[in-house]
Amino acid sequence: MRVLTMTTKSRAVKSKKTTPADIPKHPMLWRGKDLVTRAGLNHANDAVIASGYAELDQHLAGGGWPQKGLVDLLLPQAGIGELRLILPMLQQLSESAYIVWINPPFIPYATALQACGVNTEHILVVRSQCHEETLWSMERCCLSSGCAAVLAWPQERQLNIKETRRVQLAARSGRTLAVFFRPSSAVERSSLAELRLALQPATKADQLTVDIVKRKGGWPVQGITLSLTRASQRPYEIMQTLHQQLAIWQKDQQHKIGAALTANAQGSEDFTYPANTPEQNAATQEGVGQNILH
């Protein structure tokens, strides 16, 4: 291909040969990966939330979870680390708004969430009776303007692409992050979620393997390994310190109890104690109990 350059007098002065490296720079050429930049994801209307994992953020549009929209998390079974994956996000969003859990497979452990920095005063658990109630609850929460995130475990056999569209529209309209926890087999089913992640347990217990099945502005990515302890290391350190203090206290109490029993045994060899009344026995036991506690 040759380019003809014209002067102000409309006559050709020089021709320039175009190289293959110049083709992507042509102003009339549009590439799919430019969609993210042109859409302006840094705009306030398309804000993101850092996932807390740099290895994952670098592959996500805008560098984090979408602050509004639908996300699919696909996993082989519950309890492989999916909650620890979204833990940094829960910490941020629970500070000023509610996070709703719809039909979680297990009861959220408030003590552990609080130890990890999640505001448990802003955690709501909803139990629906059927699939329609689950979708209705999710849509209402997304549109309520009081919820920052809605986590739901739907009935996969009844969930269809039109329903994912309903939830996606409600989440974007209400500026809410909606998350579906779905089985791994759902990867073959269509979904209108902005982001779809397939999770697998890694070889180490504290790691998680993430495959990006669908994302904005890019192709799928496989084999991202994340260290889950990075997001929850501080609570583990706190619990380790508490366990050490508890072990020291238990050892000290055992020593005091052993010393008390030894003293009582030695005293019984030198003296013969008269039989006590029930009231005296109760008073003696109370006194020994106070000595052990203090």
Secondary structure, DSSP 8 states (H G I E B T S, - for coil): -EEEEE-TTS-EEEEEE--GGGGGG-TT---GGGHHHHHTTTSGGG-EE--S-HHHHTTSGGGSEESSEEEEEEESSTTSSHHHHSHHHHHHHTTTSEEEEES-SS---HHHHHHTT--GGGEEEE--SSHHHHHHHHHHHHTSSSEEEEEE---GGG--HHHHHHHHHHHHHTT-EEEEEEEGGGGGS----SEEEEEEE-SSTTEEEEEEEE-TTS--EEEEEEETHHHHHHHHHHHHHHHHHHHHHHHHHHHHHHHHHHHHHHHHHH-------HHHHHHHHHHHHHHHH-
